[in-house]
Amino acid sequence: MNYLTQLKIAILDSGTGAGGARDRNNRIAVFAFAILPGLSPNFNSFILYVSVVWAAYCLVTGRFPLNLWKSDRAVAICMTIYPLVMIASIFINPPYSEVGDWIFRLLPFFSIWLILPRMRQSPDGRLVPLFILGAGIGMIVTFLMSLLQIIFLMERAEAGTSNAALLGIIGLLFGGVALLNVQSPKSVEQRIAILGYAAGLGCVLLSGTRSAWLAIPVHLVILLWYFRKHSFHLSLRSLAITGSLLFAGLIALGSGQIIHRIHALQENMASLERSQDEITSLSARVALYKGALAAISKDPLTGYGPQNRMPSVLAELPENIRPQLPYSHVHNGFLTAGIDAGVVGIAALSLLLLTPLIAAWKKEPGPGKDLSMAIALLLVSSYVITGSFGIMFNQKALDPIFAYMVALICADRGSTRFAPVVHS
């Protein structure tokens, strides 16, 4: 029986009874969620909301219990504080424009209360390997789409995200997660892991997302920490040869984009020194940071509400450059939270970013805890590093990904040993 047939059985086999059907639905949802971010992030939101509605129905009808452990409740409360703070800031700071839209954007952070009990309908250790495998497959397909875009003369690859920076973040995160499957005893899954990681890095390079480039060394440290603690079945010689060839190929493929983005940064820095009136990518960020810090210093306690975010920042900047800054955020997640809800917003954001680490740390000791910690570190570092120079939250793709992955990290106890998706 070939691997694809076995994989189809591993994902779609419903087992027996209602419990088997719920487990199958979980497997399909988790696997699809891992594949889709670089291809069509809107489907990630769709999967999240469908999972929430389905879980709410099952809980109300008593099909399964609200199975939340003490550690789960701590994580869920920490995650819920952020949207509650932001909703409060909306109503504290008039005018109340587009209130419904802003609240709807925050709904993914409440989802853990419902989708975590749903995930618990699957046995320990079943969903995370599926997610890791799906991340590898998704990155390979996403990279091929990105490569076609570059071939057809797009300046920066976007794949299916419609945003080059978003592709960079997704490639960084899901490529790193994909490499964790090197520990699988199945040779096919090992190859997918290596190719998925290389494809993720390829997406990062072709997207030209410089903030994501900065996170690559951090991810390498996290991955080395994990693999030093857990042996994998791939020979070091084979890994070294394969890795060297892929690395050389990526550098050759992405060298044009790398050189172009470095030159652009140098030109931006030179223009920053020449004139304050010439707006470039770098000077725009500097102006936004200055305006945000000035606005926060005037109202550090309650902020201005997300609906008043950019008007409050632009009010602190010279009138002649305001029309040249058509942004919805200040390209720094912490400053954005400070504008929205003051120092309380920054504290709530920091607590939100800690939730994956809390979820992993609270697990039972064992190999599952180490795997969850590796995923949590990859997740948090991706958002913090890229979000310090761009968007972090309040984004229709990044918010569902973060919320869903935190729930996935919580789902297993931690003592469960890693198992391949296909066993036989």
Solvent accessible surface area in square Angstrom, and as a share of the most:
residue,aa,sasa,rsa
1,M,163,0.73
2,N,99,0.51
3,Y,28,0.11
4,L,135,0.67
5,T,56,0.33
6,Q,29,0.13
7,L,13,0.07
8,K,128,0.54
9,I,84,0.43
10,A,28,0.22
11,I,16,0.08
12,L,83,0.41
13,D,78,0.40
14,S,39,0.25
15,G,50,0.48
16,T,126,0.73
17,G,61,0.59
18,A,64,0.50
19,G,36,0.35
20,G,16,0.15
21,A,32,0.25
22,R,37,0.14
23,D,7,0.04
24,R,69,0.25
25,N,41,0.21
26,N,2,0.01
27,R,12,0.04
28,I,70,0.35
29,A,12,0.10
30,V,1,0.01
31,F,26,0.11
32,A,30,0.24
33,F,0,0.00
34,A,1,0.01
35,I,34,0.17
36,L,40,0.20
37,P,1,0.01
38,G,0,0.00
39,L,35,0.17
40,S,28,0.18
41,P,11,0.07
42,N,86,0.44
43,F,110,0.46
44,N,0,0.00
45,S,19,0.12
46,F,126,0.53
47,I,21,0.11
48,L,0,0.00
49,Y,60,0.23
50,V,71,0.41
51,S,3,0.02
52,V,27,0.16
53,V,103,0.59
54,W,64,0.22
55,A,0,0.00
56,A,33,0.26
57,Y,114,0.43
58,C,0,0.00
59,L,38,0.19
60,V,130,0.74
61,T,68,0.40
62,G,60,0.58
63,R,125,0.46
64,F,8,0.03
65,P,92,0.58
66,L,107,0.53
67,N,55,0.28
68,L,18,0.09
69,W,65,0.23
70,K,164,0.70
71,S,28,0.18
72,D,3,0.01
73,R,109,0.40
74,A,38,0.29
75,V,1,0.00
76,A,0,0.00
77,I,90,0.46
78,C,22,0.13
79,M,0,0.00
80,T,17,0.10
81,I,62,0.31
82,Y,5,0.02
83,P,0,0.00
84,L,96,0.48
85,V,26,0.15
86,M,2,0.01
87,I,34,0.17
88,A,47,0.36
89,S,3,0.02
90,I,0,0.00
91,F,104,0.43
92,I,100,0.51
93,N,19,0.10
94,P,83,0.52
95,P,91,0.57
96,Y,119,0.45
97,S,53,0.34
98,E,118,0.53
99,V,28,0.16
100,G,53,0.51
101,D,64,0.33
102,W,24,0.09
103,I,47,0.24
104,F,111,0.46
105,R,88,0.32
106,L,3,0.01
107,L,69,0.34
108,P,3,0.02
109,F,0,0.00
110,F,54,0.22
111,S,5,0.03
112,I,0,0.00
113,W,74,0.26
114,L,49,0.24
115,I,1,0.01
116,L,1,0.00
117,P,0,0.00
118,R,17,0.06
119,M,6,0.03
120,R,30,0.11
121,Q,41,0.18
122,S,11,0.07
123,P,69,0.44
124,D,54,0.28
125,G,15,0.14
126,R,101,0.37
127,L,4,0.02
128,V,9,0.05
129,P,5,0.03
130,L,4,0.02
131,F,0,0.00
132,I,0,0.00
133,L,1,0.00
134,G,0,0.00
135,A,0,0.00
136,G,0,0.00
137,I,43,0.22
138,G,0,0.00
139,M,3,0.01
140,I,46,0.23
141,V,64,0.37
142,T,0,0.00
143,F,32,0.13
144,L,98,0.49
145,M,68,0.30
146,S,0,0.00
147,L,43,0.22
148,L,99,0.49
149,Q,33,0.15
150,I,46,0.23
151,I,104,0.53
152,F,153,0.64
153,L,165,0.82
154,M,69,0.31
155,E,118,0.53
156,R,59,0.22
157,A,0,0.00
158,E,51,0.23
159,A,9,0.07
160,G,27,0.26
161,T,8,0.05
162,S,93,0.60
163,N,69,0.35
164,A,12,0.09
165,A,39,0.30
166,L,7,0.04
167,L,0,0.00
168,G,0,0.00
169,I,8,0.04
170,I,1,0.01
171,G,1,0.01
172,L,4,0.02
173,L,3,0.01
174,F,1,0.00
175,G,1,0.01
176,G,0,0.00
177,V,0,0.00
178,A,0,0.00
179,L,23,0.11
180,L,0,0.00
181,N,2,0.01
182,V,3,0.02
183,Q,15,0.07
184,S,0,0.00
185,P,69,0.43
186,K,48,0.20
187,S,57,0.37
188,V,50,0.29
189,E,0,0.00
190,Q,13,0.06
191,R,144,0.53
192,I,27,0.14
193,A,1,0.00
194,I,17,0.09
195,L,87,0.43
196,G,0,0.00
197,Y,27,0.10
198,A,9,0.07
199,A,8,0.06
200,G,0,0.00
201,L,28,0.14
202,G,1,0.01
203,C,0,0.00
204,V,0,0.00
205,L,18,0.09
206,L,4,0.02
207,S,0,0.00
208,G,0,0.00
209,T,9,0.05
210,R,49,0.18
211,S,16,0.11
212,A,0,0.00
213,W,42,0.15
214,L,106,0.53
215,A,0,0.00
216,I,30,0.15
217,P,77,0.49
218,V,58,0.33
219,H,2,0.01
220,L,79,0.39
221,V,100,0.57
222,I,15,0.08
223,L,4,0.02
224,L,114,0.57
225,W,89,0.31
226,Y,2,0.01
227,F,30,0.12
228,R,215,0.79
229,K,109,0.46
230,H,34,0.15
231,S,104,0.67
232,F,45,0.19
233,H,123,0.55
234,L,31,0.15
235,S,63,0.41
236,L,134,0.67
237,R,185,0.67
238,S,47,0.30
239,L,50,0.25
240,A,61,0.47
241,I,85,0.43
242,T,47,0.27
243,G,30,0.29
244,S,69,0.45
245,L,125,0.62
246,L,47,0.24
247,F,130,0.54
248,A,59,0.46
249,G,39,0.38
250,L,19,0.09
251,I,74,0.38
252,A,77,0.59
253,L,73,0.36
254,G,1,0.01
255,S,39,0.25
256,G,50,0.48
257,Q,19,0.08
258,I,37,0.19
259,I,92,0.47
260,H,81,0.36
261,R,30,0.11
262,I,77,0.39
263,H,96,0.43
264,A,24,0.19
265,L,64,0.32
266,Q,103,0.46
267,E,116,0.52
268,N,16,0.08
269,M,99,0.44
270,A,41,0.32
271,S,2,0.02
272,L,47,0.23
273,E,148,0.66
274,R,165,0.60
275,S,40,0.26
276,Q,136,0.60
277,D,89,0.46
278,E,77,0.35
279,I,40,0.20
280,T,27,0.16
281,S,44,0.29
282,L,43,0.21
283,S,10,0.07
284,A,2,0.01
285,R,62,0.23
286,V,45,0.26
287,A,12,0.09
288,L,0,0.00
289,Y,52,0.20
290,K,123,0.52
291,G,1,0.01
292,A,0,0.00
293,L,105,0.52
294,A,36,0.28
295,A,0,0.00
296,I,20,0.10
297,S,81,0.52
298,K,141,0.60
299,D,42,0.22
300,P,55,0.34
301,L,125,0.62
302,T,55,0.32
303,G,0,0.00
304,Y,45,0.17
305,G,0,0.00
306,P,7,0.04
307,Q,21,0.09
308,N,24,0.12
309,R,10,0.04
310,M,21,0.09
311,P,85,0.53
312,S,16,0.10
313,V,0,0.00
314,L,37,0.18
315,A,64,0.49
316,E,54,0.24
317,L,12,0.06
318,P,79,0.50
319,E,133,0.60
320,N,87,0.44
321,I,13,0.06
322,R,85,0.31
323,P,108,0.68
324,Q,79,0.35
325,L,4,0.02
326,P,115,0.72
327,Y,75,0.29
328,S,75,0.49
329,H,25,0.11
330,V,0,0.00
331,H,23,0.10
332,N,24,0.12
333,G,7,0.07
334,F,55,0.23
335,L,27,0.13
336,T,13,0.08
337,A,3,0.03
338,G,0,0.00
339,I,0,0.00
340,D,1,0.01
341,A,3,0.03
342,G,0,0.00
343,V,74,0.43
344,V,77,0.44
345,G,0,0.00
346,I,52,0.26
347,A,63,0.49
348,A,4,0.03
349,L,3,0.01
350,S,42,0.27
351,L,51,0.25
352,L,0,0.00
353,L,8,0.04
354,L,85,0.42
355,T,0,0.00
356,P,0,0.00
357,L,42,0.21
358,I,42,0.21
359,A,5,0.04
360,A,0,0.00
361,W,172,0.60
362,K,113,0.48
363,K,17,0.07
364,E,75,0.33
365,P,114,0.71
366,G,25,0.24
367,P,30,0.19
368,G,11,0.11
369,K,40,0.17
370,D,25,0.13
371,L,11,0.05
372,S,7,0.05
373,M,26,0.12
374,A,0,0.00
375,I,3,0.02
376,A,0,0.00
377,L,55,0.27
378,L,0,0.00
379,L,0,0.00
380,V,18,0.11
381,S,16,0.10
382,S,0,0.00
383,Y,3,0.01
384,V,45,0.26
385,I,34,0.17
386,T,3,0.02
387,G,0,0.00
388,S,28,0.18
389,F,91,0.38
390,G,13,0.12
391,I,42,0.21
392,M,3,0.02
393,F,11,0.05
394,N,20,0.10
395,Q,31,0.14
396,K,137,0.58
397,A,1,0.00
398,L,3,0.01
399,D,2,0.01
400,P,2,0.01
401,I,1,0.00
402,F,0,0.00
403,A,0,0.00
404,Y,4,0.02
405,M,1,0.00
406,V,0,0.00
407,A,0,0.00
408,L,4,0.02
409,I,4,0.02
410,C,6,0.03
411,A,5,0.04
412,D,16,0.09
413,R,109,0.40
414,G,0,0.00
415,S,57,0.37
416,T,41,0.24
417,R,180,0.66
418,F,35,0.15
419,A,31,0.24
420,P,19,0.12
421,V,15,0.08
422,V,4,0.03
423,H,137,0.61
424,S,103,0.66
